[in-house]
């Protein structure tokens, strides 16, 4: 007996759903995924199991999702690295966008331009002027070559026509330690990582990298309004499925994930992690990914960055 897709979607899911997170537990993407999973489990009457599959710069978990049956029983919590990896990885195990279907952007988190207090700049315009006056004198740290924090600075450097020196670290924590110690001059970390140090005066925040001001730091201007119009670089995460999932099931997943993201407790959980909930349409999420693919492709090509 044939069952039409809309009727099938009404009864879906009838068993647990696997939610792949290509990161270890505890990070921003994992926090968002677990908050969403709880709400989906309640809405669907089926367990939504978060499956952490870190490895190979998120390729491992993302590929697992790409190769899963397109029946809606596998979700992927993708991140901004989804749009970076195609330009840095020598061999991709899946085809970006073709092998996955965007459902909705869950959240985004801006980076913050922070400097050591010894840097003689109180705002973005002064910082750019200082960098132009002393090419190569400012060193910046990142969690590693090709990371979002690294590429955000490279994007800033290209947009501001400045020369700065990258010092890659194995993770954000050691980079932040050296920034506080004055071994490097600035970074573009996430808000949550630096907020305590800004409050104590050990670091100075100049601007956020998002298109609009951050709700948790409303007094901090954006880089775009501070002298580089149109500048934007954020860390984001969102829900995807393997390609080929029935449109009616995609619509159901979308509706219920967006409903979860509108819940006050989910928004509070994301805000506590320095992120803002989104919940846009599949088309809008797909366009964000395409925009980032183009942006990071240009930045990586201009810098000649290659991973060893």
N, C-alpha and C positions, 0 to 999 in steps of 0.2 A: 504494500500500500504506500502510495506516495504521500508525503507530508510537506505542505508548502512551507517556505521559509518563515513567513510571519507567524504561523501557528507554532512552528518549531521554536521560534524565539520566545514565544509566550511561556513555554515550559522550560526554557533554558535558564539556569543550569540545573541539571539533575544529579550532579556529582561534584566533588571538590574541584576548585580552580587553582591552578598553579600560577604564582605571581613571581616571575624571575627578577631579581635585583642583582645586576652585575657588579656589586660592590660588597665589601664586608659589612657586617652589622654595625650600626651606630652612626653612620654618616648621614648627610642631609637627604640623599635619595632614599636611603633605608628608612629614615624617620617618616618621610612623606608616604612611602609605600605601605608601611605598617599602619599608619593612621587611616589610609584609604581602605586597606584590607579589612580592618575591623568593621567599617561601615558597610562594605560590600557583603561581608559574611552575614551581617544582620539583615540586609535588604534581600539577599538571595536565599537565605535559609540553607546555605551550603558553606562549608569552610573554604576560605580563600587563604591558601598557604604561601607565605613568603618564603622563597627559595633563594638564598644568597649564593650567587655564583661569581665571585670575583676572579680576576685573572686576565692577563694579556690586554691590559688597558681597556677593559670592558668587552673585548671581543668574544670571550668565552661565553658569558651569559647571553649576550646579544645574538650570537650564532645559534645557541640552543633554542632560543625563541623563534628564530627564523626557520629552523628545521622542524619545529613542532607541528602537529596536525592543525590545520586551519579550522578548528571547530569551536573556538572561543574559550577553550579550557586551559589555554596558556596565555598569560599576559606578560608584558615586559615593561619594567620601569626604566626607561631610557634617560640618558643625561646629555648634557651639551657635548660630551665626547663623541656622541653619535655623529655629529657634524664635523668633528675634527679628525677622527681616525682615517677617513678615506684619503686625506691629504698627507698623512704621516706614515701609515702602515704600508709596508712593501707588498703585502699580500692580504687581501680582505677575504674572509671566508663566506661573506654574504654580500649582496648588492644593496647598498644604502637606499632606503625608501622603497625600492622595488620589492624587497623581501619582507617588509614590515608595513603595517597600516597604522598611521597615527590616529589616536583616539582623542586625547586632550592633553594640553600642557597642564601639569599639576601645580607647579610652583616655579618661582624664579628667585634668585638671590643675587643682588649686585655685589660687585667687588668694591673695595674702598681704597682710594689712594691715601696711603699713610706714609709719613716720613719720620725719621729720627728727629727729635727736637733741635739737633744741631744744624739741620738743613735750613738755610736762611730763606724760607718761602712760607708765606702764610695763606696763600691761595694758589689756584691752578695757574693763573697768569704769571705770578711771580715764579712758580716752579718751572714753567716752560722757559721763561726768560733766563733763569739760572742755568738750566740745562743747555740752552743755546749759547750762553756766554762761556760755558766750560764743557765743551764736547767730551764725552767719555769720562767725566769726573764723577758722575752719579752711578753707583752700582745698585742693582735691584736683585732681590732674591725671589725664588719661586719654589713650589713643591717639586719641580722637575721640568726638564725640557719638554715642551709640547703640552704642558698642563694648561688648564684654563687661565690660571693666574699668570702664567708666562705669556701666553698669547694675547691676553688683555693688555699687558704692558707693551708688547710689540705693536699692537694695534694703535695704542696711544702714541708710541714713539714715531710711528709712520705718519700719523695724523698731525702731530705737532712738529714734525721735521726736526727731531732731536736725536742725539747719539748718546746711548746709555749702555752700560755693560751688564749683561745677564750673569748671575751667579746661581746655577741650579743646585737645589738641595734634594735630599731624599725625604720629601714630605714637608708640609707647611710648618710644623712645629719647630724644627731646627732653624729654618729660615727666619721665623719670627724671633727666636732667641737671639740670633745674630743681629737682627734689626734693632731690637731693644738695647743690645750691647754696643750699637754704633759701628759694627763691622761692615754693614751695608747701609745704604741711605734711604731706600724706600721699597715698598711692596704694593701689590694689589691683592690683599687677602680678602676673605669674606668678612662680613660685619661681625658675626658671632665670635670669630677668632680674635679680633682686635679690640672690641668694645671695652673690656676691662682695662686694657693698657692705655687706651685713649682717655678714659675717665681718671686714671691716676697720673696722667701727664707724661708717661714714659714714651708715648707715641703721639703724633699729631695727625689728625684726619683733615684732608683737604676737600674731598669730593667723593661722590658715589658714581658708579659707572653705568647705572641704569638710565633709561630714557626719562623717567620721572623720579622725583625725590622718594626716598624710602620711607615707608610708614613708621618704621622704628627709629629713624634718624631724620625727622622732617626738617630740621634746621640746617642739615648738611646739603649744600648745593650739588647739582649734577655736573659732571665734566662738560656736558653739552651746553649748559647755561653759563659755564665758567670760561668760555673762550674757544671751545671746539664744537661748534654746532653739529648736531647729528650723531655725535659719538655715543656708542652704546656697546657694552660688553657685559653679559650676565651669565651666571651659572644657572641652568634650568634643568628641570626633570619633568617627565611626563609618561603617560600610559600609551603603549602600543600593543598591537597583536601581530601574529604572523600574517603575511599577506594571504588573501583569499577567504578570510572569515566573512560569513554572510552579512550583508549590509544591515539586516534587521537586528542581528546580534551586536554588531558594532554600535548601532543606535542605542540599544539597551545598556551596553557597557558605558557608553558616553553619558547617557542620562543619569545613571546611578553614580558614576564617579564624580560628575559635576555636582550632584546633590550632596555627596560626601564632602566635597571641597567647600561647600557653602555652610557646613555645620560649624558652629562657633567653636566647639572643642578642637576640631581639626585645624581651623584657622589659628587658634591660639597655640597649638602644638607647633605649627609651621613658623609662626611669628617668634616663638621661643628659640627656634633654630635660625632666626635671622632671615626667614624666607616669607614670601607673600603668595597666597593661593591664587590660582588663575581660573582654570576651568573653561577654556575657550572651545571653539568648534574644531572638528577634525581638520577642516580646510585651513583654519587659522594656524593650528599647530603645525601642519605640513608646510605652510608658508614660512613660519619661523625657522624650521629646519632648513628649508631651501635657502633662506636669507643667510643663515649661519654657514651653510656649505660654501656659498659664494664669498662671504666675508673672510672666513678663516682660510679658504683657498688662496685668496689674494695676499693675506698677511704671511702665510707660510711660504708662498712663492717669492714674495718680496724680500723675506729675511733669509731665504735659502736654507731654512731649517730642515734637518734630516735626523732621524733617530738612528743611533748606532745599533 
